Amino acid sequence: MSKLRIGVLPDDKPVKVTTELPASVHRDLVAYAEAVARENGQRIDPAKLIAPMLARFMATDRGFSKARRTRQSPTAGGGEG
């Protein structure tokens, strides 16, 4: 099996979010969690994969990165200091 993109998960303070997923996505999360357990021995609740997957998706989305940089650009006369 090739190296998974999601590995050991950091222990971070969570923010509770409730959502519904299609059954097919949940099945894939369960399968991914099983693959993580096989690869590195870390058994994990499939729901805990959602945050790192979303973070990875956003970090690699070029359009989002560009929009974020544009939004965070300092403006004349503004900013903190």
Sequence and secondary structure as in RCSB ss.txt:
>XXXX:A:sequence
MSKLRIGVLPDDKPVKVTTELPASVHRDLVAYAEAVARENGQRIDPAKLIAPMLARFMATDRGFSKARRTRQSPT
AGGGEG
>XXXX:A:secstr
    S  S              HHHHHHHHHHHHHHHHHHS    GGGGHHHHHHHHHHH HHHHHHHHHHHS  
TT S  
